[in-house]
Amino acid sequence: MPELRLNPITREWAVIATERSRRPHDFKKADETPAPKPDHAPTCPFCTGNEAMTPPEVEAFREPGAQPESPGWWVRAVPNKFPALAPEGVFQPQPVGVYLRAEGVGTHEVIIETPLHNHTPATMPAEQWREAVRMYQRRLQALCRDSRYKSLLLFRNEGRTAGASLEHPHAQLVALPFVPPVIQSLVDGIARYRAEHHKDPFEAILEQEHREGVRLVHTAPHYTAFVPYFARVPFEVWIVPHAPQAHFEQVGDSERDAFADTLQHVLQRIDAVLSQPPYNFMLFTAPVNTAAEVEFRWFLRIAPRLTIDAGFEIGTGVGINITAPEDSARYLRGEG
Amino acid sequence: MPELRLNPITREWAVIATERSRRPHDFKKADETPAPKPDHAPTCPFCTGNEAMTPPEVEAFREPGAQPESPGWWVRAVPNKFPALAPEGVFQPQPVGVYLRAEGVGTHEVIIETPLHNHTPATMPAEQWREAVRMYQRRLQALCRDSRYKSLLLFRNEGRTAGASLEHPHAQLVALPFVPPVIQSLVDGIARYRAEHHKDPFEAILEQEHREGVRLVHTAPHYTAFVPYFARVPFEVWIVPHAPQAHFEQVGDSERDAFADTLQHVLQRIDAVLSQPPYNFMLFTAPVNTAAEVEFRWFLRIAPRLTIDAGFEIGTGVGINITAPEDSARYLRGEG
């Protein structure tokens, strides 16, 4: 019998329909098996020596004496060459009859996480990955200083099926002049839950997940990684900090390193269990430059792309998850 | 410069970012080129003669004297063999600690649109397609008589990339015991627009689209097909009835036939311009069995699957459309 489960923050139902349930290796598709890659690709715009193929960098971690736009860096942030949004002008919606339009004001950056073409977040040395995550934070910090921006999203597309057009390891960052629907629904949901229960919903979720234990993937001193009870897709994982901190931008260095370690561990488990599947991850952080501080807790959501959203999901907004969250978590813990 | 455009009903922004704009033939992928198919496939559960491979039919249009579960039908409705929801029990959400869960109560049917394996909505005879759409309506009418259901969605997945697992022409229908987020946001948006503007937003949209003309795809006596100003994906088309009717279930026979003809024409144009692309379409109709009648207008949304939703779209809820709606419409009108 299929089951419906509610996300207590957004109040969205997900269907857990395990009639067609599959074990991890059943999800594997031949065309998703990554072919061996070289550590340097001559035509890759993100590889060392090809710095001129990207727009001029906005920030880089590089060796002392190394010049901008040239080798010697270990993490590099550049504007997206084909930006969804452009950092000029002001967000001023104007009516066009019944519609509204505005200039597409925003910033769209790429964070090149390593000079090595064939590494991944799961395979790069821990120290390198910590540096990549340090750059995530530095760019978020830089962009929220622009008062035109109200919301930031750091995300990563891994694999062609997940929307990645270049295979060299990279994340993306967008700054938006408005709070988009997904983040607004988190803000609204947190406020509603607190008003009804006099408690932060993340605190309530963490308490229950630790009490039940069946959906835990990994517990670290400052973070818990778990498959949410209301997961919309197979092997979805949330990494939630124990401290109720609204802004990832404000996380201290050692906690940020601990977060990078937890995230790397979870991505290694996902790669091991699902044979390097395509995935997206999204780092949600509180709206910025708001009149009043909003209640929020930053967190990261990993959504493997193992199934296809079709007419049902697009037309209803309800996810169909064919692997029980408890099963996903058990596999990810390595208990087969 | 990218542009932001607002859906006046749901108040969602879409990014129109044509820097990477592509003409129709640039979207074509080799693996999406449909191979020639036979008109009958021995192992296809939806082909004539294989009726025993599906669960027992719930309704069929068949020749006089032909027996159920055997050849002689021209449209056939059956329960989904792997249903996302099951038609037993009652929807009674129960707390599980901080979460809510409910039995996955619902109905999930498949409408086999023709006995011929290798037809499509674009290629089947107009009369056959009208019969398929007549069955859509009959099944919607039947399911809304079950007072447990609050919302119905008829949808169609065409092509593997769009989530179709069987190639034989078929649509799907789900009945849900609650109003899902996408339909609730239409209901809320229509009410808000009416309260603010004292006008049905669909009427305002139709007036503007006819006045401007640049996004029109096809105009029929009872329907207008257009690419919405705020289209989230390339070549998105809405078919909106001119009459402000809430329920597709209540459309009269001749208007329903005219709708089938309009839909078929648009799908033929999409197939011609984009070489039979994968797509989803969703037929939105008003919530049913509600305490009070809600303001709504049924309509159909076609969303070709030419690009991939990735971290940005999943994490923000904002679409990035790389083809200007005016360009999509021009191509679909055949003006190249």
Contacts between the chains, C-beta under 8 A, distances in Angstrom:
chain1	res1	chain2	res2	distance
A	1	B	86	5.6
A	1	B	88	7.4
A	1	B	89	7.7
A	1	B	103	6.0
A	1	B	104	6.3
A	2	B	83	7.1
A	2	B	84	6.2
A	2	B	85	5.4
A	2	B	86	5.7
A	2	B	103	7.8
A	2	B	104	2.8
A	2	B	106	7.8
A	3	B	101	6.0
A	3	B	102	7.4
A	3	B	103	6.8
A	3	B	104	5.2
A	4	B	91	7.8
A	4	B	93	7.6
A	4	B	101	6.6
A	4	B	102	4.4
A	4	B	103	7.2
A	4	B	104	5.3
A	4	B	105	7.9
A	5	B	99	6.3
A	5	B	100	7.3
A	5	B	101	5.2
A	6	B	93	6.9
A	6	B	99	6.1
A	6	B	100	3.9
A	6	B	101	7.3
A	8	B	98	5.5
A	8	B	99	6.0
A	8	B	100	7.3
A	12	B	181	5.7
A	13	B	102	8.0
A	13	B	178	6.8
A	13	B	180	7.3
A	15	B	84	5.2
A	15	B	85	6.6
A	15	B	104	5.8
A	16	B	104	7.4
A	17	B	82	7.8
A	17	B	83	7.4
A	17	B	84	4.9
A	17	B	85	7.5
A	17	B	104	6.6
A	19	B	82	5.2
A	19	B	83	7.1
A	20	B	82	4.8
A	82	B	17	7.9
A	82	B	19	5.2
A	82	B	20	4.8
A	83	B	2	7.1
A	83	B	17	7.5
A	83	B	19	7.1
A	84	B	2	6.2
A	84	B	15	5.2
A	84	B	17	4.9
A	84	B	312	6.5
A	84	B	320	5.0
A	85	B	2	5.4
A	85	B	15	6.6
A	85	B	17	7.5
A	86	B	1	5.6
A	86	B	2	5.8
A	88	B	1	7.4
A	89	B	1	7.7
A	91	B	4	7.8
A	93	B	4	7.6
A	93	B	6	6.9
A	96	B	229	7.4
A	97	B	204	7.9
A	97	B	208	4.4
A	97	B	211	7.7
A	97	B	212	7.7
A	98	B	8	5.5
A	98	B	201	7.2
A	98	B	204	4.3
A	98	B	205	5.9
A	98	B	207	7.8
A	98	B	208	5.1
A	99	B	5	6.3
A	99	B	6	6.1
A	99	B	8	6.0
A	99	B	208	7.4
A	99	B	229	4.9
A	99	B	230	6.5
A	100	B	5	7.3
A	100	B	6	3.9
A	100	B	8	7.3
A	101	B	3	6.1
A	101	B	4	6.6
A	101	B	5	5.2
A	101	B	6	7.3
A	102	B	3	7.4
A	102	B	4	4.4
A	102	B	13	8.0
A	103	B	1	6.0
A	103	B	2	7.8
A	103	B	3	6.8
A	103	B	4	7.3
A	104	B	1	6.3
A	104	B	2	2.9
A	104	B	3	5.1
A	104	B	4	5.2
A	104	B	15	5.7
A	104	B	16	7.4
A	104	B	17	6.5
A	105	B	4	7.9
A	106	B	2	7.8
A	151	B	316	8.0
A	153	B	311	7.6
A	153	B	312	7.0
A	153	B	315	4.8
A	153	B	316	5.9
A	155	B	310	7.5
A	155	B	311	2.8
A	155	B	312	6.2
A	155	B	314	7.7
A	155	B	315	5.1
A	156	B	311	6.1
A	157	B	310	4.4
A	157	B	311	5.1
A	161	B	308	7.3
A	162	B	308	7.4
A	162	B	310	6.1
A	162	B	311	7.8
A	163	B	308	4.3
A	163	B	309	7.0
A	163	B	310	2.6
A	163	B	311	7.0
A	164	B	310	7.5
A	172	B	311	6.7
A	172	B	312	7.2
A	174	B	312	6.1
A	174	B	316	7.5
A	176	B	316	7.1
A	176	B	318	7.7
A	178	B	13	6.8
A	180	B	13	7.3
A	180	B	316	3.7
A	180	B	317	5.5
A	180	B	318	5.0
A	181	B	12	5.7
A	181	B	316	7.1
A	181	B	317	3.6
A	181	B	318	7.2
A	182	B	314	7.7
A	182	B	315	6.0
A	182	B	316	5.5
A	182	B	317	4.1
A	183	B	315	8.0
A	183	B	316	6.9
A	185	B	317	7.8
A	201	B	98	7.2
A	204	B	97	7.9
A	204	B	98	4.3
A	205	B	98	6.0
A	207	B	98	7.8
A	208	B	97	4.4
A	208	B	98	5.1
A	208	B	99	7.4
A	211	B	97	7.7
A	212	B	97	7.7
A	229	B	96	7.4
A	229	B	99	4.9
A	230	B	99	6.5
A	280	B	310	5.9
A	280	B	311	4.3
A	280	B	314	5.6
A	280	B	315	7.7
A	281	B	311	7.0
A	282	B	311	5.6
A	282	B	314	6.3
A	282	B	315	3.6
A	284	B	315	7.1
A	301	B	315	7.9
A	303	B	314	6.5
A	308	B	161	7.3
A	308	B	162	7.5
A	308	B	163	4.3
A	309	B	163	7.0
A	309	B	309	7.5
A	310	B	155	7.5
A	310	B	157	4.4
A	310	B	162	6.1
A	310	B	163	2.6
A	310	B	164	7.5
A	310	B	280	5.9
A	311	B	153	7.6
A	311	B	155	2.8
A	311	B	156	6.1
A	311	B	157	5.1
A	311	B	162	7.8
A	311	B	163	7.0
A	311	B	172	6.7
A	311	B	280	4.3
A	311	B	281	7.0
A	311	B	282	5.6
A	312	B	84	6.5
A	312	B	153	7.0
A	312	B	155	6.2
A	312	B	172	7.2
A	312	B	174	6.2
A	314	B	155	7.7
A	314	B	182	7.7
A	314	B	280	5.6
A	314	B	282	6.3
A	314	B	303	6.5
A	315	B	153	4.8
A	315	B	155	5.1
A	315	B	182	6.1
A	315	B	183	8.0
A	315	B	280	7.7
A	315	B	282	3.6
A	315	B	284	7.1
A	315	B	301	7.9
A	316	B	151	7.9
A	316	B	153	5.9
A	316	B	174	7.5
A	316	B	176	7.0
A	316	B	180	3.7
A	316	B	181	7.1
A	316	B	182	5.5
A	316	B	183	6.9
A	317	B	180	5.5
A	317	B	181	3.6
A	317	B	182	4.2
A	317	B	185	7.9
A	318	B	176	7.7
A	318	B	180	5.0
A	318	B	181	7.2
A	320	B	84	5.0
